[in-house]
Amino acid sequence: MNFEVVRPSKIDQPKVSIIIPVYNVENYIKETIESLAKQTLSPIEIILVDDGSTDQTPNIINDLLNLYPNILYAIQKNAGPGVARNNGLTLAKGEYISFVDSDDLLPEDALETMYLAAKTEDAEVVTGASLSFNSTRSWYIASHVNNGVYTPGTKSLVANKGLLYSLGPCNKMFKATLIKDMSFPTDIRVTEDHPFIIEAYLKANKIFTVDKVIYHYRNREEESNLSLSQVVRVDSVKVLRDILKSLSYSNQLWNNLIPNELERLDVMGVYYHRIVTADLWPAIMSAVRSKNASIQEEAFQLIYDWLKTIDFKLYNKVPALTRITSYELVPHYSLLSQKAKELHLNWLKEWIKLSNPGTMHTLKNSNRKFDTQLCLKALQKNSIKPIQSHISKRDRRKRINKIKSRFKSAFARRVVFKFASLLPADNTIVFASNKSKGLDDSYPFIYEQIRTKRPQYKVVDDFFKKREFADLCKTYYQFGRAKYIILNDYHRQIYKMNFRKETEVIQMWHACGAFKKFGHSAVGFADSNPKQFETNAHKPYTKVVVSTNEVVPHYAEAFDIDQKNVLPLGLPRTDLFFDDETKEYVRRKFLNRFSKLKDKKIITYAPTFRGNPRDRKTFHLELDLAAMQEKLGENYVLVLKLHPAVTNNVKIPESARDFVLNLGNENINEVLLMTDILISDYSSLLFEYTLLERPVIFFAYDYENYMKERSFFYDYHDFVPGPITSTTNEIIDLIQKDQFDLNKVKEFNQRFNEIADGRASERFVETLIK
């Protein structure tokens, strides 16, 4: 026995045993244990196996033992999580077994949900949806979403190969009789869980996925205390050895447990693609970027030796493998040692031996066909010189192009702009926006007024587009001669620019009112820009247009501009809310296009976007759509108005298909006109919506975290004109009771929309365009 039981569990016949390998998690272990203690399923057994922690983790666990009699606490010398999990398996008494990492969390009903599914479906493996989270947000795991891991129902590995993208032991429940005689490899630390999970998948009589989030993976932000799955892989060679050894263990399972060769190759092809892209290639690139000759050579030798053993049928099933062993290294040649380049030539020799004509045809006709031809030339000459010569020329071209690009930008700004500024100002108005792709936001309302009241002016656009050199010159020429430049957001083309005195640079910020802090007001918060960036961005403004007198000081602070130049004229786009003809047109248009809206009250969920652009692929919708459909579906329809970049990634349960309508790509103000009840959070669309004086609910489930990112101009709880909620059930209850205090909404409208009257665009032109 290589472990010692410090305190046995006092539970004799647990329904589930939860095994947790523990190592140096003093900041998290208490929260993890408390998460398990709150589980609605009972009785359960919590098995903590400490892997030789050197921090305060053992003391924290000892303090909790008296509180939780269902904890079994064991200790072992440091040997890795695989050994700890194996020791946990020998101790487990539960009918079912789950694994949890020592910094992660479970929803309160996670174990009960999986246990009931295991019993009712007679499944030996139960899985569910998982979320990653950090201190500010949560998100779905992209590879799980993209490969159908969360799709509910009965599965098998052969029929549902997407399961291969969920090979961690957590977020699953196993029947004890299935895995009791299995074990995790103890001689590897990276991908050590793959063989175990693959064996469980292949041996299970039935795998079932529940339609619920059952696991929360913590994404640690402290560099000094990373979890095992987030370790920075500095030892590329050790990582590669582990991956290749894990592959050899898994190969035995494929051969023994999938007798049909064609099925076996199909499944192995998916697995190899997954491990090549997610593990093998990153480890290779870690060696490449190290610029350490010995590391590169040892890593490349490992891959070469492995390539000599791989089955050619399998090789041609894995496009990612054919790419990384051929042209993928070409762009990185300048980082390689001479010996590593020679070893890459050996890879190419195996590549040409293994590749069938179909594979070679695909590579020769891919968007990397030039690099493929370079590899073939290197083979033909038995030399890396063709690749080396190309890379030298490419790097030289890159340096030249970078200089050219800087010169073009500098020429447009410093020569064309200055020259145009010396010419007389002409009657040009520039609509400048990187946010808009056409005449949208407030621009169409202003444009109509200019056409009728100021026909002497020519309106030109500088909307979002790819700017070639001619475009840049044209843009800065227009900037230099224009009398008016009208913006609706940050516009990098004007940063640090000094315009002629006659030119008015007018900012009509895209957000109505003043809710979340922005500009200079947000400096210092997590989701903010440096002060100098804000100065460069906003200094050119001569006027700022806002929606009401009350927000003038806030915009003056945000843009660091004198209050006398912040004009409360109202935002032109709000004129839509006072145009009865347009409102009727919008109503008819939506009812004709979307039959779900007919004879139903419309609830719209329109949250602000959280995180950065990369987060959009893994956006997580916190609303329980199935629960809302069950309780509200008879009388209501739910419209989702999300950021266009995330709207296509939203997972709508089958049961809620007839209840939910995703209108992420529709005009937001038109959607608001159709809305009977708005659910939002921190979005400034609140100001426009209260013009309608209809109910609004605030779904602020992450209020504290969001405060760290942005903060607000007003105290949130006193400011918002509606009930604040944090759960779907609270929202359902409010809607069912239908007892909204519309007086608060009316007071808010009168306070923040005092100027809105349908004539904001008219005032804009009459006041500013002379």
N, C-alpha and C positions, 0 to 999 in steps of 0.2 A: 504493500500500500504506500503510495507516494504522496499521501495527504493525511491531514488530521482533522477530525470533526471536533470543533470547539464547542458547539451547542447543537444537539439534534432538534429536529422539528417535533412539536407536540401534536402534529396531525397524523393520524394513522392511515386514513384512506382518502387522500386528497383526489379531487376530480382531475386537477392539473398540477403538475410540478413545473415551476419556472426556474430555469437554470441561468445563473448570471455569473460569468467570469468577471472578476473584479481586480483592477490594478490602478492604483494612484488616481482615484476619482473623488477626492475629498470635497470638491466643489459641487458634485452632482449626485453622489450615491444616496444621500438622504431623500432627495426629491424623487429619485427612481424608486426607492423602496416605498415611499408614501404613495406613489402612483399605483403600485401593485397592491398596497394595503387597501386602497379605495375600490378595488375591483368588485363588481356586483356579483360575481360568481363565488360560491363558497361550497365546500372548503377547498383552499388551494395551498400549495406548499411552495415557499420561496427558498431556493437553494443558492446561497452565496458562496462562491469558491474564490478566496483571495489568492491571487497569483504573486504573492510576495511583495505586497505594497510597501512602499517606504515613506509614505506621507501619513496623514492623519486618518486615512480611510478605515483601518482596523478599529481605531478608537470610536469613530462615529458609528460603525456597525455595532460594536459592543454596547454603546449607549442605547441603541434601538432594540436590542434583543428582548429586553423586558416588556417593551410595548407590543411586540409582535411575536406571539408564541409559535406562529406558523413558519418562522425563519429557521432554516438549517444553515449553520455557518461552519465552513470548512476552510482550512488554510493549506497552502502548498508552497514549495520553493518555486521561484520564478521559472516557468517553463512554457509560457505562452497560453493564449486562450483556447487552443485546441485541447491541450492537456486538461485545463480547467473544466471545459465542457465534458470531456470524457469522464472525469471524476464525478461531475454532477450527474451524469447518466447512471453511474453505478449506484448513486445514492437515491435517485428519484423513485418515489413510490406511487406517483400519480397514474391514473388511467390514460392520461394524455400528457404530453410534454411540450413546453414552449421554451424558447431561448430569448433572452433580453440582454442587450448590452447595458453596461453599468452606468451609462449617462443618458439613456433614452427613456421615453415615457409611453404609457399606454392610456388611451381613452378608458373611462371607467367601465364601459360595457364590452371592452375588447375581448377578454377571455370568455365571457358569457356568450357573446355573439359567435365566436369560433367553436366553442364547446357544443352549443345547441346545433350548429350546422354539422359538426362532426357526428353527433348522435342521430339527428333526423335524416341526414344524407348518407349515413354509414360510410363516411369518408375517412381515410387514414391520414390524409394531409389536408389541412384547411389553410387557405391564404386569404388575404384581403388587401385593401388599399393602404398605402403608407404615405406619410408626409415627412419631408425634411423641414427643420425649423432652426432658427437662430434667435437672437435677442430681439429682432425687429419684425420677423415675418415667417410665414410657412409656405411651402410650395410642394407640388407633386414632383416626383422623380421623373425626369423627362424620358429616360429609357423605358420606364414602366408604362408610362402613358402611350408612348409611340409603338409599343410592342404588345399591347393588349393585356398586360399583366393584371390590370384591375377589372377586366371584363368578368362579370359574375357568372357562376354556373359550374357544371361538371366539366372536368378537364382530364387529359392525360398528356404526358410529355410528348409522345409521338404526334398526337393531333394538335397540341397547343404549344408549339415550340417557343412562343413568347415567354413561357415560364423560365427559360434559360437566362432571361434578363433579371430574374429575381432568385439569386443563388446564395443570398445570405441566410443564416439560420433563423434570424429574427423575423417578425411579421408572419409567423406560421405556427400552426399547432399540429403535432404529430401524435398518432396513436403509439403508445409506449411499446406495444408488441412489435411495431414496425421497425423501430430504431434502437431498441435496447441492446441488440447485439452488434450494432454498427459503431464506428468510432471515427473521430476526426483525425487526419494525419497529424503526427506530432513532430515531424522533422521539417516542416515548412511553416512560414508565418504569413505569406501572401497567397491569396486564393486557396487557403487551406480548407475553407468551408465548401468549396465547389464539389469535390468528390462525395462528400457526405450528403449534400442536398440532391445531387444527381442520382445517387443510389436510392434515396428515399422516394424521389419522384418516380423512378423506374420500377421500384418494387411495390409502390402503393396500388391497392386495388381500385382506389378512386381518389381524385384530387378535386376539391371544391373551393371556389372563390366566393366569398361573401361580398355583398354590395355595400361595403362600409369601410371607413377608415379605422384600422385596428392597430396602427403603430405610428409613433412619432420618432423619427431619427434626429438626434441632435447634431447640428453642424457647428462644431466648436469654432469660436473666433479667436481664442487665445493661442498664439503661435507656440507658447511654451507648454501647452497641455493638450495636444491633439489626441483624438481617439485613434484606435488601431486603423480603422478604415480611412482615416484622413492623414496618416503619417506621410510626411514629405519623403519621397522615395529617393533618398540621396545615394543609397547603396544599390546602384543599377544592376550590378552583377548578381548580388544576392537575390534581388527581386526576380531577375530573369531565371536564375536557377530554380527558385520556388515555383514560378509559373510553369516552367517546362516539366518539373517533377509532378506538379498537380495535373498537368495534361496527361502524363504517363499513367497516373492512377485512374483518371477518368476513362482513358482508352480501354483499360481492362473492363470497366463497367459497361461501356458501349458494346464491346465484343461479347460479353457474357449475358447481357440482359436484353439486347435487341437482336434476335436471331436473323431477321430479314435484312440482307445487306443493303438494299435500296433505302429502306426506312432508316437504317443505322447511319448511312451516309448523309441522308437529309438532316437528321437531328444533329449529327456531328458537325455538319457544315454550318448550321446556325450557331452552335456553341463556339466553334473555332472563330467564326466572324466576330462574335461577341468578345471573346477573350483577346483576340488579336487587336481589335480596335480599342477596347477599354483598358487592357492591361499590358499586352506585349509591346505594342507600338509606343505607348507612353514611356515604358521602361527603356526601350531602344533609344528614344529621343532624349531621355534623361542622360544616357551615356554619351550621346552625340554632343549635347549642350555642355557637358562637363569639360569638354576640350582637353580631357586627360587621356593621353595616348594609351596608357596601360588599361584604363577602364574601358575605353572604346574597343581595344583589341580583344580583351577577354570577353566582352559582351558579344562582339561580332563573331568570335570563334564559337561561342555557345550556339548562336543562331545557325551558323554554318553546319555544325555537327548535327543539330536537330533537323535541318532541312534534308540531310542525307538519309534520314530515317522515315520521313513522312510518306504516306501512301499517295500515289499520284492522282488517284480518283478523288480523294479527299482534298488534296491541294487545289484541284480545279473546281471544287465546290465552294471555295472561299475566296471571292474576289479581293477582299482586303489583304489576304495573304499574298496573292500574286502581285499586288501593288507594292506592298512594303518591302518585298524581296527584290523588287526591280527599281521602278522609277521614283518612288517616294523619297529616297535618300538623295537624289540628284540635286535638289535645291539647297541641300545642307552640306555639300561637299567641301565648302570652304572651312567648315568646322572640324573636318576629319583629319586624323593623322595619316601619314603615308601608308602605314601598315593596315589601318582600318579600311582605307580605300582598296587596298589589294584584297582584303578579305571580302569586301563588297563585290569585287570581281568574281570571287568564288561563289558568292550568293547567286550572281547572274548566271554562272555556269549550271547551278542546280535549277535555277528558274527556267532556263531554256530546255533542260532535260525533262522537267516535270510538266510544263505547260502544254496542253493539247491545242490543236489548231483553233478551236473555238475561243479559248482563253486568249491566245495570241492575237486573234482577229479583234477581239474586244479591246485589248490594250492598244493595238496599233491604230484603232479608230476612235479612241477616247479623246477627251479634251487635253490629255497629257501625251498625245501621240508623238510629239517632238522629243520629249524626255525618253519615251520608249525607244525611239529610233537611236537616241544617244547610247542607250544601254546595249542595243543590238550592234552598234558600231564598235563599242568597247569590246564586246565578245568577238567580233570579227577580227579585230586587231590584237586581241588578247592583251589589252592595255587600257588603263583608265584615262589615257590622254584625251580622247574625244570628249569625255565628260568634263575633265579638268579645264580644257580649253574653253568650252562653252561657258562654264561657271565664271571663269575669269572675265570673259567678255560681258556676261550678264551683269556681274557686279559693277563693272565699269559703266555700263549703260544706266544702271540704277542710280549711281552717283551723279551722272550727267543729268538724268531726268529730274532728280531731286533739285539740283541747282537750277534747271530750267523752270521747274514749277515755282520755285521761290522767286525767280526772276520775273516770271509772268505776273504773279500776284503783286510783286513790288512795283512792276512797271504800271499795271493797271491802277494801283492805289496812288503811287507817287508821281506818275507822269500823266496818265490819261485823266485822272481825277483833278489834279492840279491845273492841267491845261484847260479842262472844261470849266473849272471854277473861275478862271480868268475871263472867260467869255460871259456875255450878259446872261443873266438868269432868264430862262424861257418859261412859257406857261405850261410846264409839265408837272404832273402829280404822279409820284411813284408809289404804287402799292407794293410794299416789300415784306415778304414773309417766307421763311423757310418752313413754317408750319402748314401753310396752305398750298394746295396744288391747283387752285383755281379761285374763282370768285366766291368765297365762302366767308363764314364768320360775319363780321360787320361790313365787310367790303361791298357786297351787292347793294346794301341800303345806302351807303355813302355814294356809291357810283350813280345810282338813280338820281340822287339829289344834285350831284355835280352836273349830270347831263342836262337837267332842267333849269338849274339856277346858276351854274357857272359853265356855260357851254364853250367859253373861250379857252378852257383848259383841256389839255390832252392827258388822258390817263394811261400810263404804261405800267407793266407789272414786272416785278422781280420775285416771282414765286419760286417755290422749290423746284430745282431741276439740276441736271448735271451741267456744270459751268465749264465750258471750254474757254480757251484764251479769248476768242472773239466775244463770247458771252461776258467774260469778266470786264473786258474793255468797254463793252456797251453798257454794262451795269454801272461802272464807275463814271462813265461819261454822263449817264442820266443823273447819277447822284450829284455830279459836279454842276449841272445846269438846272436841276429841278428847283422849283419854288417850295414844293411840299413833298416830304417823304413820310408815308403813313405806315406804321408798324403795328403788329399785334402780338409780338413775342420777342424773345432774344433774336438778334439778327447779326450774326458774326461778321457779315460783310461791312458793317459800319463801326466795328469796335475800334476805338482809339482814333476815329476820324475827326478832323476839324472842318466843319462845313462853313461855307460863306455865311455872313451875317443875315442875308436875305432868306436863306433856306430854313424852313421850319421842319424839324424832325419831330413828328407827333407819334407818341406811343398810346395806342388804345388797347391796353393789355387784354389778353384773351379771357381772363377770369373776371367775372363780375364781382363787385363788392370787395371785401377784405376778410378772408377767412384764414387760410394757411399763410404763414409768413413766407416771404419770398425776397429775392434781391438782397440788398444790404441788411434787411431785417432778419434774414435767415442765417447770416454768417455766424459760424460757431456751432450750428447744429449738424447732426450726422449727415443729413441729406442736403448739403449746401456747397456753394462754390467759395473759393478764396475771395477775400475782400478786393484784391486788385483786379480779379476777373470781373467782379460786379462793377467796379469803377470803369473799367474799359468798355463794358457792355452798355452802360446807361448814361455815361457822360455826354454823348452827342444829343440827347433829347432836349428839345426846347419847350415842348408842351406835353402834358400827360392828360388824357381824358379819362374821367372816372364816373361812376354811376350815381354818386350821392355826396353831399357835403361832408357827411360824417367820416368818410374814408380818405378824405384829402390828406390829413396828417400821415396816415399809414403809407400811402403811395409816395408822399414826399420823402419819407424815411427810406422806403424800399429802393427808390431810384436816386436818392441823394440829390433832390432837386428842390428848389424854392417852392413853398406852398402856393405862391401867387401864380405859378406856372402849372399847377394841377387844377384842371377845370372840371367842375361837376356838371357835365352836360348830359349825362346818361349814356349808356352804351347803345350804339345804333342798332345792333342786332335784336335788342329787346322790343323794337318797333313791331316785330312779328306778333307779339302777344296782344297787340291792340288792333290788329287788322282782321275784322270779322270775316271778310271775304276769303282771306288766306287761311284762316283757321278752319273754315268750312271746307275749303279745298283739301287741306291736310287730313281732316277727318274722313272725308269720302275716299281719298287716296289710300289711306291705311286700311279702312274697312274693306275696300275692294281687293287690296293686295293680300291681306292676312285675314282669312275667314275665322281664325281662332278668336279674333277680337270681337266678333259680333255677339251681341246680347250678353256680354261679360263686363264686369268692372276690371279695370286694368291697374295692376300693381307693377311698378317699374323699379328694378334694382339697378342703380347707377352709382357704383362706388368710385372713389378716386383710385388712380393706379399707384401701386406700391412697388418699390424697388427700382432696379435699373433695366435697360432694354434686354439684358440677358435673362432676367427673371420672367419675362413674358411667356417663354416657352413652358414654364412650369407653374404658371399661375394657378392658385387653388381657390375655388369658390367655397366660402365658408357656409353659405346657406344650405340647409337640408332640403333639397328640391322635392324629394319624395314625400317628406313629412308635410310640406306646404301643399302639395297636390292632394294628399289624402284629406286634409282638413279644410282646404279653401277651393279645391278644384271645381266644385259645383257652381260657384258664383263668380269666380275670378279667373283671370289669366295672368301669368307672371311674365313680364317682359324683361329680358336681360339687356342692359345697355352698358356694355363693357368697353374697355379700350380696344380698338380694332385689332391691335397686335395680339391680344389674348383671346378674343372672342371665339376663335375657331378651336381653341384647346379646351373649352369648357365641356365637362362630362355631364350630360343630362341623362339621368336614369330612365330606363325604358318605361317605368310606370308613370313618369312625369312628362312624357313626350307631348301629350295633348294639352298639357297645362303650361308649358314653358315655350316662349317664343324668343329666339335670340336675334335681336335687332342691333347688334354691335356696329354695323356699318351704316346705319341710318342717321340722319341729322338729329342731333340731340334735342334741339328746341322743338322740332316737330314731334319727337317722341314724348316730350314733356307735355305738349298740348293735348295729347291723347291720354295722359296719365291721370288716374283717379287717386291713387295713393303712391307716394314716392318713398322708396327706401334708399337712403344714401348714408354717408358717413362724414367725410371731411371735404366734400367736393363743393366748389363754388357755384355749381349749377343750382344750389339751394336758392340763391338770390333771384334767378330767373323764375324758378318754379313757384316761389311764394307770390309772384305777380298773379297767379291763378287762385291763390288763397284756398288751396286744397291741403289735405293732411300729408304730413311727412314724418317718417320714422327714421331714427338714426341708429344704424347698426355699427356700433363702435366696439367691436370685439377685441381690437388690438390698440385701444386708446393709449395705454401707457407706453407701449413701444413706439407708436407713431409720434407721440410727444417728443421722444428722444430724437426722432428724425427731423421734424419740421417745427413743431410748436404753432401757436395760433396768436392772432392779434387780440382776441378776446378770450375770456374764460369759457371754455367749451361748454360746460354744463349749464352756465347761466345764459349763454348766447343762443344756442339752437332752439328753434320754435317748435319742438316736438319731443316725444319720449325717446330716451336713449336706451338701447337694448344691447345685449351681448350674445344672445342665443336665438336660434330660429323659433323655439317654442314661445319666447316672449313676443316675437313679431306676430306669430299666428294668433296668440291670445289678444293682442291689441286690435288686430284686424277683425277678428270675430266679434269682439265687444263693440267695435265701431263707436268709441266714445272719445273722439279727438277734440282737443281744445283749439278750435279754429281762431279764437281770439288772439292766441299767441302768434299764430301765423299772420293774422291781419296787422298786429302791432309791429311785427318784424318787417312786413312789407312796407308799412308806412314809414318805418325808420330808415330802411336801407334802399327803398325804391321810390323815394319821395319825388324824384324828378322824372321817373319813367311815365310817359304819357303817350307813346307812339310817335313822338316828334323828335327823338334824339338825333336821328340822322340829319334832319332839317337844321337843328341847332348846331350840330357839328359843322356843317357847311357854312351856315350863316356867320358863325362865330370865328371860324378858323381859316376858311378859304376866301380870301379877299379878291 
